[in-house]
Amino acid sequence: MAEHVSASEALVHFENSFANEPEKAAEDIPVVQLFIDWFGSDRLMSELTGSQVADYAKNHTSGQPEALEPLRAFLAHASRLALTEVNLVPFLKLGPAAGGARGGQGANQDLGGKAFYVTLDGLKFLEQHLAEEKAKRPLIAEKLREAMADKDFRENAPLDAARDEQGHLEARIRDLEEKLRNAVIIDEDAKGGRANVGSFVRMLNLSTEKEQAFTLVSPAEVDPKNGKISIQSPVGVAVQNRLEGDEVMVNAPSGSFPFRILEIRG
């Protein structure tokens, strides 16, 4: 099942995945924009079909691999984010290695083992966080300018502090950009009933006979008050890729506890 995202919103997500590649973005985004305009910017990506992709490639491009590359990259990104019903890259007829595998091992292999599994809400949060961090650059640049007005660099604590602040900021920005570049949303069909990011899980503690329920999310989305726990937490690690009825052992700092998975949704 695809996410309910319009073509214009999908283009924004795609543009955010370029990170520090402004020249490539300047080349690729206008090409994809033409396709979006042709398809309809307000239409849902889930409505896009393979026959439409094939028709556009045949009648609106030269059909050469280099001309289709921006569209291939866009469709592959949309597939990894579960914005389309299926992977539409094959309809460009660029060969079996053209990419676009959906969530799970296929997408991870396409991304060189660097897949960052996230929900759509988590993806939007990362994009917002990145925008906020980038907005801090002018302020730090001003701090550097003011500190450098003091010509004695040998004992300039404000300059050292501003440089440290800049270094930490740029490290956070690089981390967010890397996650956006390798973002993958695993849709329900791709999970095949197995627990993963975005799944609601209900399970029984076999020692205490008490139930607990939660939603698995990426580390960036953790919200214990609303029942969202990290896929990288002890519980998340124990239930990941497991099925209803499976018995698992949760290895927590306070000890190991046996659980049975009662329900998995999503």
GIRAUR-V808568 format. One record per residue. N is the residue number from 1. D_LAST is the distance of its C-alpha to the last C-alpha in Angstrom with 1 decimal. Layout:
BEGIN
N;D_LAST
N;D_LAST
END
This chain:
BEGIN
1;9.9
2;12.0
3;12.2
4;15.0
5;17.7
6;21.4
7;23.6
8;25.6
9;22.7
10;21.6
11;25.3
12;25.3
13;22.3
14;24.3
15;27.5
16;26.1
17;25.2
18;29.0
19;29.9
20;33.6
21;34.3
22;36.0
23;38.2
24;35.5
25;33.5
26;36.8
27;37.1
28;33.6
29;32.3
30;35.1
31;34.5
32;30.8
33;31.9
34;34.1
35;31.2
36;29.2
37;32.3
38;32.7
39;29.2
40;29.0
41;27.9
42;26.2
43;24.3
44;20.6
45;19.9
46;17.7
47;21.0
48;22.7
49;23.7
50;25.4
51;28.6
52;28.8
53;28.4
54;31.1
55;33.3
56;33.2
57;33.9
58;36.8
59;38.4
60;37.7
61;38.0
62;40.6
63;38.1
64;39.1
65;36.5
66;37.7
67;37.3
68;33.8
69;32.6
70;31.3
71;29.4
72;28.0
73;26.9
74;25.3
75;23.4
76;22.3
77;21.1
78;19.2
79;17.5
80;16.6
81;15.0
82;13.1
83;15.6
84;16.9
85;15.6
86;17.2
87;19.5
88;22.7
89;25.0
90;26.5
91;28.0
92;30.3
93;31.9
94;32.3
95;31.8
96;29.1
97;29.1
98;28.1
99;24.7
100;21.4
101;19.2
102;15.5
103;13.3
104;14.4
105;18.0
106;19.3
107;18.6
108;19.9
109;23.0
110;23.5
111;23.7
112;26.0
113;23.7
114;23.1
115;19.5
116;18.1
117;14.3
118;13.2
119;11.1
120;13.0
121;14.4
122;15.5
123;17.1
124;19.1
125;20.1
126;21.5
127;23.4
128;24.8
129;25.8
130;27.5
131;29.4
132;30.6
133;31.8
134;33.6
135;35.3
136;36.9
137;38.9
138;41.8
139;42.3
140;42.6
141;44.8
142;47.1
143;47.3
144;48.2
145;50.9
146;52.4
147;52.4
148;54.0
149;56.8
150;58.2
151;60.0
152;60.2
153;57.0
154;58.1
155;57.4
156;54.9
157;52.2
158;50.6
159;50.3
160;48.8
161;46.3
162;45.3
163;44.9
164;42.7
165;40.6
166;40.4
167;39.4
168;36.5
169;35.3
170;35.4
171;33.5
172;30.7
173;30.7
174;30.7
175;27.7
176;25.7
177;26.9
178;26.0
179;22.3
180;22.2
181;24.0
182;21.5
183;18.2
184;15.3
185;11.8
186;9.6
187;7.7
188;5.3
189;8.8
190;10.3
191;8.2
192;9.5
193;7.7
194;8.9
195;8.0
196;8.6
197;9.0
198;6.4
199;4.6
200;6.2
201;8.9
202;11.9
203;15.0
204;18.7
205;21.6
206;23.9
207;26.9
208;26.6
209;24.6
210;22.6
211;18.9
212;16.8
213;13.4
214;11.9
215;9.4
216;10.1
217;11.8
218;14.8
219;18.2
220;19.0
221;16.5
222;17.3
223;18.1
224;18.8
225;20.1
226;16.7
227;14.9
228;13.7
229;15.0
230;15.7
231;14.3
232;18.1
233;19.0
234;20.3
235;17.3
236;14.9
237;17.3
238;17.5
239;13.9
240;12.9
241;12.4
242;13.1
243;12.0
244;12.2
245;16.0
246;16.8
247;19.4
248;19.4
249;22.1
250;21.5
251;24.5
252;25.1
253;28.5
254;29.6
255;29.1
256;26.8
257;24.8
258;23.2
259;19.8
260;18.0
261;14.2
262;13.8
263;10.2
264;6.8
265;3.8
266;0.0
END
